[in-house]
Amino acid sequence: MGGSEGGRGHPDLPAALACLILAVLWLALFRPGYSVMGGGDFALYLLHAQALAEGRPYAETGFVYNPANAIMSPAAYPPGLPLLLAPVVALLGLDFTAIKLAMLAAVLGMLWALHRLALPDFGPRWSAVLVLAAGLSPAILMRRDAIGADMPFAAWCMLALLGARGRPALLAIGVALALLTRSIGIVLVAALALDLLFRSAPMRRRLAPALAAGVAVAVAGTLLLPADNATYAGYFNRLDAAGLARHLAGAAQAYGLALVELFGLSFGRLANAPVLIALVALIATGLVQRLRRGPDAVTLFVLLYGAALIAYPVHLEPTRYALPILPLLLLLALEPLHRCIPIPAALAVLALLYVPYYATRDPAAQSPLTADSPEVEDLVARMQATPPGTLFLARNPRLFALLAGRPAVAWPEHLTSEGFDATIARFRPAYVIEEASLRTEEANILARIAAPLAITYENPAYRLRAIPATAPGR
């Protein structure tokens, strides 16, 4: 039952059925609204989309960038995802349901491109197994409707890799959109350019112009809607502070956890280790087998992107950063197996890996505090009662800039009295937003620093404290 064996009917039919099953499952687990308990990346993307939909300057978002908290995000994200979401926002406003459906569509698109990448070697039925393995992986299923650039970027990368098989239009579109969506898309371009060196002269002549055209479109789009890439480059200063050995050890641990989530390992630390070692060995075997047939865009992208992840000095959210190659790692893991074991055995192994994970976690669970929670709506109404242009100081400024339409700035990454005063002196905010959900250490520091400031509004989740005009720098 190897990859050369074809199924009856159209070769895309098994994968289409797998995608249909996943789509039904995801809709059954659909999470309405959006959590405000986590980060605010999604909010800045939507602020950019709103600016585009309303014809305002791209970077006019209300998020005030604080260099003392550069790890939060740059001042402006690449425009790929905002361009994708701007029509939705223009037609429906801030409709989280519609926006999350667009995210689900991006995941399905990524899985379909993955199927088309695997089909020539795996055959119809095994490519469908790969689609199910990727779509049910906790690394993807638990993030299926997250509003962010990661899934669309992965979809564009898969499209470009598919185009590298001899379809110039797909190559150009995938490259342009990947570069416009995330700055690390330059690694995709490098992999595709290197792949061309191993191709025949006629294929190079066919694909090189498409690659160049994709890059040119992305450069033009970035010049029109510039992102703040200088902040990303500035993160390399953290590498000097941490030291190379410490950085590599931290990166190895972080991306090891990403692999644990990819395969849903939930057997306990001692049991996870040998299983993870066996799975990594499968991936390495698959990689070697493909390289022996000759380097291709897929293997080159996995190697270069993986090296870029290890080299980059920030790995706070390793699974999210690694999403573009995680489905390809599943492909490599199945490479040594699809010619020698029956499909039912592969499905049984997947069930053995995934079922314990989902037995202890609810894929439909939603944070108790969402964008339409009464506590959030009341705070937003209170913020909107202030004059336009009133600046707020917050842990999550992008969220409040989106929901309240008031500018907001973050306090320093490492909260201290000196840093807090320096932020007030530099940006002159009128209020600080205190959150009940802060980590204990940070909450204690903020409570001590902000204690002299009068509380002007309070609900079970938030407090507003006024910063008087006599505060340092105001």
C-alpha positions as CSV (number, residue, x, y, z in Angstrom):
1,M,0.0,0.0,0.0
2,G,2.7,2.4,-1.0
3,G,2.7,5.9,-2.5
4,S,2.8,4.6,-6.0
5,E,-0.6,2.9,-5.5
6,G,-3.4,5.1,-6.7
7,G,-7.0,5.2,-5.4
8,R,-10.0,4.9,-7.6
9,G,-11.5,8.0,-9.0
10,H,-10.0,11.4,-9.1
11,P,-6.6,11.6,-7.3
12,D,-7.8,14.7,-5.3
13,L,-10.9,13.0,-4.0
14,P,-9.5,11.4,-0.8
15,A,-7.8,14.7,0.2
16,A,-11.0,16.6,-0.5
17,L,-12.9,14.3,1.8
18,A,-10.2,14.8,4.5
19,C,-10.5,18.5,4.1
20,L,-14.3,18.3,4.3
21,I,-14.1,16.3,7.5
22,L,-11.7,18.8,9.0
23,A,-13.9,21.8,8.0
24,V,-16.9,20.2,9.6
25,L,-15.0,19.5,12.8
26,W,-13.6,23.0,13.0
27,L,-17.0,24.6,12.5
28,A,-18.4,22.3,15.2
29,L,-15.6,23.6,17.5
30,F,-15.9,27.2,16.3
31,R,-15.1,29.7,19.0
32,P,-17.0,33.0,18.7
33,G,-15.6,36.3,19.5
34,Y,-12.0,36.8,20.5
35,S,-10.0,36.3,23.7
36,V,-8.4,39.4,25.2
37,M,-6.4,37.4,27.7
38,G,-3.5,36.7,25.4
39,G,-1.3,38.9,23.2
40,G,-2.5,41.7,20.9
41,D,-0.9,40.7,17.6
42,F,-4.3,40.2,16.1
43,A,-5.4,43.7,17.1
44,L,-2.6,45.4,15.3
45,Y,-3.3,43.4,12.1
46,L,-6.9,44.5,12.4
47,L,-6.0,48.1,13.1
48,H,-3.9,48.0,9.8
49,A,-6.9,46.4,8.0
50,Q,-9.2,49.2,9.3
51,A,-6.8,51.9,8.1
52,L,-6.8,50.3,4.7
53,A,-10.5,49.9,4.6
54,E,-11.1,53.5,5.6
55,G,-8.4,55.0,3.3
56,R,-6.2,56.2,6.2
57,P,-2.4,55.9,6.2
58,Y,-1.3,52.3,6.8
59,A,0.6,53.0,10.0
60,E,-2.1,55.2,11.5
61,T,-3.4,52.6,14.0
62,G,-3.5,54.2,17.4
63,F,-0.9,51.9,18.7
64,V,2.0,54.0,20.0
65,Y,5.3,52.1,19.8
66,N,7.4,52.1,22.9
67,P,11.1,51.2,22.3
68,A,11.3,50.1,25.9
69,N,8.9,47.3,25.1
70,A,10.1,46.4,21.6
71,I,9.5,42.7,22.2
72,M,5.7,43.3,22.0
73,S,5.8,44.1,18.3
74,P,7.1,46.5,15.8
75,A,5.2,49.7,15.2
76,A,3.8,48.4,11.9
77,Y,3.4,44.8,10.7
78,P,3.9,43.7,7.1
79,P,0.8,44.4,5.0
80,G,-0.1,40.9,3.7
81,L,-2.7,39.9,6.3
82,P,-4.2,43.4,6.5
83,L,-4.6,43.4,2.7
84,L,-6.4,40.1,3.0
85,L,-8.7,41.2,5.8
86,A,-9.3,44.8,4.6
87,P,-12.3,43.8,2.3
88,V,-13.9,41.8,5.2
89,V,-13.5,44.8,7.5
90,A,-14.8,47.2,4.9
91,L,-17.9,45.1,4.3
92,L,-18.7,43.8,7.8
93,G,-16.7,45.9,10.2
94,L,-15.0,44.3,13.2
95,D,-16.9,41.0,12.7
96,F,-14.8,38.4,14.5
97,T,-16.8,35.5,13.1
98,A,-16.2,36.5,9.5
99,I,-12.5,37.2,10.2
100,K,-12.1,33.8,11.9
101,L,-13.8,32.1,9.0
102,A,-11.2,33.7,6.8
103,M,-8.5,32.2,9.0
104,L,-10.1,28.7,8.7
105,A,-10.1,29.1,4.9
106,A,-6.4,29.9,5.1
107,V,-5.7,26.6,7.0
108,L,-7.8,24.6,4.5
109,G,-5.8,26.3,1.7
110,M,-2.5,25.4,3.3
111,L,-3.6,21.8,3.8
112,W,-4.8,21.5,0.2
113,A,-1.4,22.8,-1.1
114,L,0.3,20.3,1.2
115,H,-1.8,17.5,-0.4
116,R,-0.7,18.6,-3.9
117,L,2.9,18.7,-2.7
118,A,2.7,15.2,-1.4
119,L,0.5,13.6,-4.1
120,P,3.2,12.7,-6.7
121,D,5.2,10.7,-4.2
122,F,2.6,9.6,-1.7
123,G,-0.4,8.9,-3.9
124,P,-4.0,9.9,-3.2
125,R,-4.7,7.9,-0.1
126,W,-1.4,8.7,1.7
127,S,-1.6,12.4,0.9
128,A,-5.1,12.3,2.5
129,V,-3.5,10.7,5.6
130,L,-1.0,13.5,5.6
131,V,-3.8,16.1,5.4
132,L,-5.6,14.5,8.4
133,A,-2.4,14.2,10.4
134,A,-1.7,17.9,9.9
135,G,-5.2,19.2,10.4
136,L,-5.7,17.2,13.6
137,S,-2.3,18.0,15.0
138,P,-2.6,20.1,18.2
139,A,-0.2,22.6,16.7
140,I,-2.7,23.4,14.0
141,L,-6.1,22.4,15.4
142,M,-5.7,24.5,18.5
143,R,-4.7,27.5,16.4
144,R,-7.1,27.0,13.5
145,D,-9.1,30.2,14.0
146,A,-6.5,32.4,15.6
147,I,-6.4,35.8,13.9
148,G,-2.8,36.2,12.8
149,A,-0.4,36.0,9.9
150,D,1.0,32.5,10.7
151,M,-1.6,30.3,8.9
152,P,-1.9,32.6,5.8
153,F,1.9,32.8,5.7
154,A,2.2,29.0,5.8
155,A,-0.4,28.7,3.0
156,W,1.5,31.1,0.8
157,C,4.7,29.2,1.4
158,M,3.0,25.9,0.4
159,L,1.7,27.6,-2.7
160,A,5.1,28.9,-3.7
161,L,6.7,25.4,-3.0
162,L,3.9,23.9,-5.2
163,G,4.7,26.5,-7.9
164,A,8.4,25.4,-7.8
165,R,7.2,22.1,-9.4
166,G,6.9,24.0,-12.7
167,R,3.9,26.3,-12.3
168,P,5.2,29.9,-12.6
169,A,2.0,31.7,-11.7
170,L,1.6,29.9,-8.4
171,L,5.3,30.5,-7.6
172,A,5.0,34.2,-8.3
173,I,1.8,34.6,-6.3
174,G,3.0,32.5,-3.3
175,V,6.3,34.4,-3.1
176,A,4.7,37.8,-3.4
177,L,2.1,37.1,-0.7
178,A,4.5,35.3,1.6
179,L,7.0,38.2,1.6
180,L,4.2,40.7,2.1
181,T,2.8,38.6,5.0
182,R,5.9,38.0,7.1
183,S,9.5,39.3,6.8
184,I,11.0,35.9,7.3
185,G,9.5,35.1,3.9
186,I,13.0,36.0,2.6
187,V,14.0,32.5,3.7
188,L,11.5,31.1,1.3
189,V,13.0,33.1,-1.5
190,A,16.4,31.9,-0.6
191,A,15.2,28.2,-0.7
192,L,13.5,28.7,-4.0
193,A,16.5,30.4,-5.6
194,L,18.8,27.7,-4.3
195,D,16.4,25.1,-5.7
196,L,16.7,26.7,-9.1
197,L,20.4,25.9,-9.1
198,F,19.6,22.2,-9.1
199,R,17.1,22.4,-11.9
200,S,17.6,22.0,-15.7
201,A,18.3,25.1,-17.7
202,P,14.8,25.1,-19.3
203,M,13.1,24.9,-15.9
204,R,15.3,27.8,-14.6
205,R,14.4,29.9,-17.6
206,R,10.7,29.1,-16.9
207,L,10.7,29.7,-13.1
208,A,13.3,32.4,-12.5
209,P,11.2,35.2,-14.0
210,A,8.3,34.2,-11.8
211,L,10.5,34.2,-8.7
212,A,11.8,37.7,-9.6
213,A,8.3,38.9,-10.3
214,G,7.0,37.7,-6.9
215,V,9.9,39.5,-5.2
216,A,9.3,42.7,-7.2
217,V,5.6,42.8,-6.3
218,A,6.4,42.3,-2.6
219,V,9.0,45.0,-2.7
220,A,6.6,47.4,-4.3
221,G,3.9,46.6,-1.8
222,T,6.3,47.1,1.1
223,L,7.4,50.4,-0.2
224,L,3.7,51.5,-0.5
225,L,2.7,50.1,2.9
226,P,6.0,50.0,4.9
227,A,6.5,47.7,7.8
228,D,8.7,48.4,10.8
229,N,11.4,45.8,10.0
230,A,14.0,47.7,12.0
231,T,12.5,46.5,15.2
232,Y,12.8,42.9,14.1
233,A,16.5,43.5,13.3
234,G,17.0,45.0,16.7
235,Y,16.1,41.8,18.4
236,F,19.5,40.5,17.5
237,N,20.9,42.7,20.2
238,R,19.3,40.2,22.6
239,L,21.6,37.5,21.3
240,D,24.7,39.4,22.4
241,A,23.2,39.8,25.9
242,A,22.3,36.1,26.3
243,G,25.5,34.6,24.8
244,L,25.6,32.1,22.0
245,A,25.6,28.9,24.1
246,R,22.7,30.0,26.2
247,H,20.8,31.1,23.1
248,L,21.3,27.8,21.3
249,A,20.2,25.8,24.4
250,G,17.1,27.9,24.8
251,A,16.2,27.6,21.1
252,A,16.7,23.8,21.1
253,Q,14.4,23.5,24.2
254,A,11.8,25.8,22.7
255,Y,11.6,24.1,19.3
256,G,11.6,20.7,21.0
257,L,8.4,21.8,22.7
258,A,7.0,22.8,19.3
259,L,7.7,19.2,18.1
260,V,6.0,17.8,21.2
261,E,2.9,19.9,20.3
262,L,3.1,18.9,16.7
263,F,2.7,15.3,17.6
264,G,0.4,15.9,20.6
265,L,2.7,14.1,23.0
266,S,0.9,13.8,26.3
267,F,2.5,10.8,28.0
268,G,4.5,12.6,30.6
269,R,8.0,13.9,30.4
270,L,9.8,10.6,30.8
271,A,7.6,8.8,28.2
272,N,7.5,11.7,25.8
273,A,11.3,11.7,25.4
274,P,11.8,8.3,23.7
275,V,8.7,8.8,21.6
276,L,10.0,12.2,20.5
277,I,13.4,10.8,19.7
278,A,11.8,8.1,17.5
279,L,9.7,10.7,15.7
280,V,12.7,13.0,15.1
281,A,14.6,10.0,13.8
282,L,11.7,9.4,11.3
283,I,11.8,13.0,10.2
284,A,15.6,12.8,9.8
285,T,15.3,9.6,7.8
286,G,12.7,11.1,5.5
287,L,14.8,14.2,5.0
288,V,17.8,12.1,4.1
289,Q,15.8,10.0,1.7
290,R,14.5,13.1,-0.1
291,L,18.0,14.6,-0.3
292,R,19.4,11.4,-1.8
293,R,16.9,11.8,-4.6
294,G,18.2,15.4,-5.1
295,P,17.6,18.6,-3.1
296,D,14.2,20.1,-3.8
297,A,12.4,23.3,-2.7
298,V,10.6,21.5,0.1
299,T,13.8,20.1,1.8
300,L,15.7,23.3,1.2
301,F,12.9,25.3,2.8
302,V,12.7,23.1,5.8
303,L,16.5,23.3,6.3
304,L,16.9,27.0,5.8
305,Y,13.7,28.0,7.7
306,G,14.7,25.7,10.6
307,A,18.2,27.3,10.7
308,A,16.6,30.7,10.7
309,L,14.4,29.8,13.6
310,I,17.4,28.6,15.6
311,A,19.5,31.7,14.7
312,Y,16.8,34.2,15.5
313,P,17.2,35.5,19.1
314,V,13.5,35.4,20.0
315,H,11.6,32.2,20.5
316,L,8.8,33.1,22.9
317,E,6.1,31.3,20.9
318,P,8.0,28.5,19.2
319,T,5.1,26.5,17.8
320,R,3.6,29.6,16.2
321,Y,7.0,30.6,14.7
322,A,7.5,27.1,13.3
323,L,4.0,26.7,11.8
324,P,5.2,27.1,8.1
325,I,7.4,24.0,8.4
326,L,5.5,21.8,10.9
327,P,3.2,20.3,8.2
328,L,6.3,19.6,6.1
329,L,7.9,17.8,9.1
330,L,4.9,15.5,9.2
331,L,5.4,14.9,5.5
332,L,9.1,14.0,6.2
333,A,8.0,11.7,9.0
334,L,5.6,9.8,6.7
335,E,8.2,9.6,3.9
336,P,9.9,6.4,5.3
337,L,6.6,4.8,6.3
338,H,4.2,5.3,3.3
339,R,5.8,2.5,1.3
340,C,6.1,-0.1,4.1
341,I,3.1,0.1,6.4
342,P,-0.6,-0.1,5.8
343,I,-2.7,3.1,6.1
344,P,-4.8,1.7,9.0
345,A,-1.6,1.2,11.0
346,A,-0.6,4.8,10.3
347,L,-4.1,6.1,11.4
348,A,-3.8,4.0,14.6
349,V,-0.5,5.6,15.4
350,L,-2.0,9.0,14.9
351,A,-4.8,8.2,17.2
352,L,-2.4,6.9,19.8
353,L,-0.5,10.2,19.6
354,Y,-3.4,12.6,19.4
355,V,-6.2,11.1,21.5
356,P,-4.4,11.4,24.9
357,Y,-3.8,15.1,24.1
358,Y,-7.4,15.9,23.4
359,A,-8.7,13.8,26.3
360,T,-7.2,16.3,28.7
361,R,-7.8,19.5,26.6
362,D,-10.9,21.1,25.1
363,P,-10.3,22.3,21.6
364,A,-13.4,24.5,21.8
365,A,-12.4,26.2,25.1
366,Q,-12.6,29.9,25.0
367,S,-11.1,32.4,27.4
368,P,-13.6,33.7,30.0
369,L,-12.7,37.3,29.0
370,T,-13.5,38.0,25.3
371,A,-13.8,41.2,23.3
372,D,-17.6,41.2,23.9
373,S,-17.4,40.3,27.6
374,P,-19.3,42.9,29.8
375,E,-16.1,43.8,31.6
376,V,-14.4,44.7,28.3
377,E,-17.4,46.4,26.8
378,D,-17.8,48.6,30.0
379,L,-14.2,49.5,30.0
380,V,-14.2,50.4,26.3
381,A,-17.3,52.6,26.8
382,R,-15.5,54.4,29.6
383,M,-12.5,54.9,27.4
384,Q,-14.6,56.2,24.5
385,A,-16.1,58.8,26.9
386,T,-12.7,60.5,27.0
387,P,-11.8,63.1,24.4
388,P,-10.4,61.7,21.0
389,G,-6.7,61.5,21.2
390,T,-6.6,60.6,24.9
391,L,-3.6,58.3,25.4
392,F,-3.8,55.2,27.6
393,L,-0.9,53.3,29.2
394,A,-1.6,49.5,29.2
395,R,-0.1,46.0,29.1
396,N,-2.0,45.3,25.9
397,P,-2.3,48.6,24.1
398,R,-3.0,47.2,20.7
399,L,-6.2,45.6,21.9
400,F,-7.5,48.8,23.5
401,A,-6.5,50.9,20.5
402,L,-8.7,48.5,18.3
403,L,-11.7,48.2,20.6
404,A,-11.9,51.7,22.0
405,G,-10.5,53.8,19.1
406,R,-8.1,55.6,21.5
407,P,-4.3,55.6,21.2
408,A,-2.5,53.4,23.6
409,V,1.1,52.7,24.6
410,A,2.7,49.8,26.4
411,W,4.6,50.1,29.7
412,P,8.2,48.9,29.7
413,E,8.9,45.2,29.1
414,H,10.6,45.0,32.5
415,L,8.3,47.0,34.7
416,T,10.1,49.2,37.3
417,S,9.3,52.5,38.9
418,E,12.0,54.2,36.9
419,G,10.8,52.7,33.6
420,F,7.2,53.6,34.4
421,D,8.0,57.2,35.2
422,A,10.2,57.4,32.0
423,T,7.3,56.1,29.9
424,I,5.0,58.7,31.4
425,A,7.6,61.4,30.8
426,R,8.1,60.4,27.2
427,F,4.5,59.7,26.0
428,R,2.4,61.7,28.5
429,P,-0.5,59.3,28.9
430,A,-3.6,60.4,30.7
431,Y,-4.7,57.0,32.2
432,V,-3.2,53.6,33.0
433,I,-5.2,50.4,32.6
434,E,-4.7,48.0,35.4
435,E,-5.7,44.4,34.6
436,A,-6.8,41.7,37.1
437,S,-5.3,39.0,34.8
438,L,-1.7,40.2,35.2
439,R,0.9,37.7,36.4
440,T,1.3,38.0,40.2
441,E,4.8,39.5,40.0
442,E,3.9,42.1,37.5
443,A,0.6,42.9,39.2
444,N,2.4,43.5,42.5
445,I,4.9,45.8,40.9
446,L,2.1,47.8,39.1
447,A,0.0,48.0,42.2
448,R,2.9,49.5,44.1
449,I,3.9,51.9,41.4
450,A,0.3,53.0,40.5
451,A,-1.0,53.1,44.1
452,P,-0.8,57.0,44.3
453,L,-2.9,57.3,41.2
454,A,-6.6,57.8,41.7
455,I,-9.0,55.1,40.5
456,T,-11.6,56.7,38.1
457,Y,-13.3,53.5,36.9
458,E,-13.3,49.8,38.1
459,N,-14.9,46.5,37.2
460,P,-14.0,42.9,38.2
461,A,-11.4,42.7,35.4
462,Y,-10.0,46.3,35.0
463,R,-9.2,49.5,36.7
464,L,-8.6,52.9,35.2
465,R,-6.2,55.1,37.1
466,A,-5.8,58.8,36.1
467,I,-2.3,60.1,35.7
468,P,-2.3,63.7,36.9
469,A,-0.8,66.6,34.9
470,T,1.7,67.0,37.7
471,A,3.2,63.5,37.1
472,P,6.8,63.5,36.0
473,G,7.0,64.8,32.4
474,R,3.3,65.7,32.1
